[in-house]
Amino acid sequence: MKALIIAAGNGTRMQPVTRGRHKSLMPLLGLRIIERVILGAKEAGIYEFVIVTGYKGKELQEFLGNGTKYGVSISFVRNNNWEKANGISALVARKHFRENFALLMSDHVFDPKTLIRIQRLKLKSDECALAIDKNLDSVCDVEDTTKVMVKNGRAIALNKNLENYNAYDTGMFVCSPYIFEVLKKSTSRGKNSLSDGMRILISEDKLRTLDSKDSLWADCDTWEDIKFAQKKLLKNLSKPADGILSKKFNRKVSTFITRFLIKTPITPNMISVFIPVLAILTFFLLSKGTYPWLIFGGLMIQFLSIIDGCDGEIARLKFMKSFFGTWLDPILDRYVDMILIAGMAYGYWNATGNNFIFFLAIMVMFADVLQDYMSSKFFMTTGKKLIASFDFPFKRDVRMLILALGAITGQILASFLIFVITTNIKVVVKVINAKRISDQLKIEN
């Protein structure tokens, strides 16, 4: 599927900060707004783009080029009547589309998953679909947001001034070429906006809707909108797999750090490689086995746990995710864990001469690796995730905190014992859940 991006307007409300620049070239967490639109669509499987320009069109075209630097193909169409509403911009690109296409705004950022879902809708040859958001607390400027009344999966009213509405227009559409016939009809009447065309579709009962289900989207129409979008993007970095400590503390600190790293040339892989280097330095702090080195070492363990989230955050924010990086990251995590555990054990032995700590350290390392191995092996064997019907939080964020506190308080032996006992309880829980899921699979087969 191709995408049509409307980028012709002059962004009057953004002029105080753009100072003559095209508003979609404003920076937003390490990328320009329109780069987020293009790369988000690329992540959703779209590689061909037609961008309609007008105001500062040459500037925009020179910046984006032909799309090679983004791994996509970009063509440009100029709208000489760009001062008028955006329906005319869509209409001037009609010759480029003979099949269904995505219609996007150059100043609306979004979650690629929503675009994937809306592309899967089976539209009739004269239908269009609009992604809507039913969360009425999700926008910065309610007055300037287009409201929609939705009933049974179809829009029945659409306007900025609607008094009764149950959703917002996210600015993401999938359209059949029939939209151009509709826009010809609306513009011939002097009604030149996309919304005017959509209202004709509504009158014909041909505008379907897809609920974005609270997925991220933001209209960057003003500087306040951009700051609001930044907050939403950073908040969206939290993952369902995050442990309780990550959600409550680590992720808040790591996203604060990421806000600064995102403006630098630092890549996710650089951070992934840098963390084990810091772990080696932490090993030498911990190996002293005495204060204040143990305090510094313990603080470093917690710091490593926090910045471990930064590589993934930068990858998601800059659309730099890769299968290799996703595979490599947990492997490097295990190396980091082993280095830290070894440093704590050696430091404790240095201070006490107690050889038992080495046996316990081996058990801690084994337990740490077993956490991930059990889940991945179960998935490889059954094709099902090892989802717990009952569980307790003991993910890597909590495990690292236990080690950090053990170092800071000097209770290394106690922290190792807590680690081993708790992990083995977790193993028993996973075995019980694995048996439950396996029994269900037998019944289904």
N, C-alpha and C positions, 0 to 999 in steps of 0.2 A: 504494500500500500504506500502511496505517496502522501506527502503532507504539504498543505498550503499554509504559509505563515503570513499573516497580515502585519506589515511593519511600515505603513505609509504615513501615519499621523505625526504631528509635531509635538505631541505630549505637552500641551499647554500647562497643565497643572504641575509638571515636573520642571518647567523652565527655570524657576529660581535656583535649582541646583545643577541642572544639566548645562546651563549657560551656552546654549546653542548646539550642544551635542545631541545625537539621537538617544532618546531615553532608554531604548533597549540595549544600549552600550554602557549603561551604568553598571558599576561593579556590584556583585552580590556574592559574598563569601568565596572569593577567589576566581570567580568567572563572571563574564558579562551576562546580563539577564537573558539575552537572545541565545547565548551559548548554552545556557541551562535548558532552554526550550528545545534546541537542536539535539543536544546530547541526551536529554530525557526521551525525546522521540526515537532516537537511535537505539536506546536501551529497550524501547518497546518494539523494536524490529523494523523501524522505518529508516530508509537510507537515501531516499530521493526527496528533495525539497524544492518547492517553488516559493520564493519570497517576493511579496509585492512591496515595492519601495515607493517613496514619494519624497517627503521631507528628509533632507540629509541622506538621500539614497546612495549617492556616490561614496560617502563616508562609510556607510554600512556595508556596501559591496566590497570596498577595499579591505575592510577589516575581516570579513568572513571569507572572501575569495570564492573559489569554486567548491569549497567543502572538503578538499583533500586533507587538510590538517585535522579534520574531525572524522575522517574515514567515511564521508558521505558525499553525495552529489548535490550541488546547489545551483539552481537557475534563478535569475532575477527578472521580474516584470515591473515596469514602471507605471505608476498611476499618476498621470499628469493632473488629475483632479483630486489630489490627495487632501485638499482642504475640506472636501466633502466627507460624508460619513463612510464607514468602513465597508458597507455593502458594495460600493462601487469598486473598491480594491479587490474584493473577492471576484467580482464580475470580470475584471480585466484579465484574470488568469484562466478563464474558462477553457481556452483552447488546449491547455496543458492537461486536462483531466477528462478521461473517457470512462473511468471506473470510479468506484467509491474511493474517497480520500479523507484523510484527517485534516480538519480545519482548526488551526491554532492561532493564538494571539502572541505577538512578539514580546509582550510584557506580562504574560501569565506563566508562572512556574507551576509545576505539577509533579505528582508521583507517577512515574512511568507505568506502574501497575494499573492505574486507572485507564491509561491509554491502551494498554494490552487488552483489558476487559471490554472496552467499548468497541475495539476493532473486531471482537468476536461476535458481536450482535449480527444476527441475520436480518438485514434490512431489505425491504421491498425496493423495487427500482425507483420509486418516487418518494422514499422515506429518508429522513435524516435522524440522527441521534445526538442528544446533548447530555454531557456529564453534569450532574447536579449534586449539590451538597445540601443535605437535610439538616446539618448542624447549624442552627441559626446564630451561634456564637462564634463562628469561624472566620469572620471578616473584620477588617479594621475600620472601614468606612461603609456602614450599612446604607446610608443615603445614596451613595454613588454606585452601589452594587445592584446588578440586574436581578430582580426577584422572579421566581417562577412558582406557579401553582401546578402541582403534579397530582394526577389521579390515575390509578391503574397503569402506571408505567408510561404515561403520556403527559406532555405539557398541555395544559388547558388555558393558561394565561402566562404572559411574559412581559415584564415592564419594570423599569427602575422605580416607578411610582405606585406599584401594586400595594394596596392596603392589606389584602388577604393573600398570603403566600405561605408555602411550606418548604421552600428550597431556594438555593442561590444558583445562578448560572455561573459555571466555572470557566467559561470561555473555551471549552474543549468540545469539538463536534466531530462526528464522522458523517459525511454527506455523500449522497448519490449525486451524479451530475444534474439531477432534476433541480437542485438548488439554484443553478444558474437560470433556469426558466423562471423560477420564483423571483429571483433578484431582478431579472429583466422586467417582470411585471411590477414589482414594488418601486424600482427606480423610475420607471416610466410615469409613475404617479407622483414623483418628487419625494418619495420616501426612500432614503438612501442608506439606511443603516442595516446591518445584519439582523438586528432585532426586528426590523420591519419585515424582512423576508421570513424570519422565523414565525412571526405572527400570522403570515399567510399560511405557512405549513400547519400551524395550530388550527386555523380555521378549517383546514382540510383533514384534520386528525392524522397528520403525517410526521409529527415531531415526537419521537420516542425519547425516553430519558433513561439514564443509567445512574444509579446512586453511587457516588464515589466512596460511600461508607467511611466518612471522616478521613480519607486519604488526603495527604498534603496537597494544597494548591494555594496560590496567592496572586492577586492582581497588583502589579507594581506600578500604580498610576501616580503616586506621589512619593516624596522622600519618607513620609511616615509609613507608607505601604511597604517600602523596601525594608525599613527597620522591622516592621511587623513580619515580613516574609523571612528575614534573617532569624528571628526568634523561632518561627515555625520550623524552619529547616534544621536548626540546631536541636530543637526538641524532638524532631523526627528521627534523630540519630540513635535514640534508644532502641534496643532490639528486644523482641519477646524473650530471647534466650538469656538476657542479662540477669545476673544474680541480684539478690535483694540489696546487697551493698552497692553494686554498680548503679542500680536505679536510684538509690537514695543519696549516694555521695560520689562515687568514682566518676560516673558519667557527667555529673555537673562540673567537676573539675577538669576532666579531659576535654569537654567541649569548650570550656573557657580557654584552654591551651590551644585547641584546634583553631579557634577564631584568629589567633595570631599566626600559627603555622601555615594556614591556608593561603596567606598572602605572600608566602615565600616559595622558592622553587623546590622545597623539600617534598619528596614523594612518599607514598605509603611504604614502599619497599625500603627506602632509606631508614625510616623509623623502625621497621621490623628488624633490620640488621643492627641498628644502633642499640636496641634494647638488650640483646645478649652481651654487647660490649660493656654496657653499664652494669650488667649482672656480674661480669667478671671483676670489675672494679669493686662491686659490692661484696664479692667473695673475699677479697683481701681485707675489707673492713671487718667483716664478720669473723674472719679467721684469727683476728687478734684475741677474741674471746674475753675482752675486758672493756670496761667503760673508759672513755665515752664512745669507743668504736662500735660497740654493740648498738648504741642508740642511733648513731649515724647509719649503721647497716640496716637496722629495723625500719628507719624512715625511708631509706632507699628501696627496701622491699615494697613498701606501700606505694611509693612514687612509681616504681616499675609497674605495679598493678594498675595504677591510674593511666599512665601514658600508653599502656598496652591497647587502650581503646582508640588512641589518636590515629593510628595507621588506617584502621577501618573507617573512621569518621572522615578522614581526608579522602579516602578512596570513594566513599559514597557521595561526598559533597562535590568532588571533581570528576565523577563518573570514570574513575580509574580502577574499578573493581576488575579482578581477573580470577580465573579458575586456579592459576598457579599460586597467586597470593593467598586465596582462600585456603588452599591445601597447605601452603608453607607455614602460615601463621601459627596454627596449633602445634606444629612440630617444633618451631622455635620456642614456643611457650614452654614445652616440656624441657628443652635444653636449659632455659632460664630457671625453671623450677629446680632442676637437679643441681645447677651451679649454686643456687642460693642455699639449698638444703645441705649440700656438701660444705659450704662455707660455715654454716651454723654448727654442723657436726664437728668440723675440724677445730673451730674456735672453742667449743665446749670441751673437747678433748685436751686442747692446749691448756685450758684453765684448770681442768679437774683431773686429767689423766684417766678418765672413766672410758674404757673401751666399749662398753655396752652401747654408747651413743652411735657407734658406726653401724651396728646391727639395726638399731632403731631407724637410723637415717636410710638404710636400704629398704626397710619396710615402708617408710614414708614415700620414698621415690616410687616404689612398686605400687602403692596405693594411689598415688597421683596419676600415674600412667593408666592404671586400671579403670579410673573414672571414665575416660574417653573411649578406651578400648572396648569396654562392654557395650556401649551404645552403638559405636560404629560397626562392631562385629555382628550385633543383632540385626542391624539394618542390612548389612551385606548378606546375611543368611536368609532373612525373611522378607526383605523389601519393605518392612514396616519400621516406623520410629518407635523407640522404646519409651513410650509415654506412660507416665506414672499415674495410677488411679489414686495413689497416696504417696507422698514424698515429703522431704524436708529440705530447706535451702542449705546446700553445702557445695556451691560451685566454686570456681577458681578464685573469685573475688574474696570469698570468705576464707578459703584455705590460705591465701596469701596474707590476709589480715591476721590469722592465727600465728603464722610464722613471724610476721612483723612484730606483733605484741610479745611473742616469745623472746625475740632478740632484744627489744627495748627494755623489757622487765628482767632479762637475764634468766628467764624460765624456759630455756631451750628444751630440756628434757620433757618438761610438762607439755609444752606446745607440740612436740613430736608425738607424745602419747595421745593427746586429744585428737591430733590429725589422724593417726592410725586407727584409733577406736571409732571415731566418727565416720571415717571413710569406709571401714568394713561394715558398719551398720548400713551405710548407703549401698554397699555391694549387695547385702542381703535383700534390701528393699528392691533393688534392680532385678535380682534373681526372681523374686516373687512376682514382680510386674511382667518379666519376660515369660514366666510360666503362664500367667493369666492370658497374655496376648497370644501365646502359642496355642493354648487350649481353644481360644476363640477362632483362630485360623483353622484348627482341625474341624470345628463345627461348621464353619463356612464352606470348607472343601468337601 
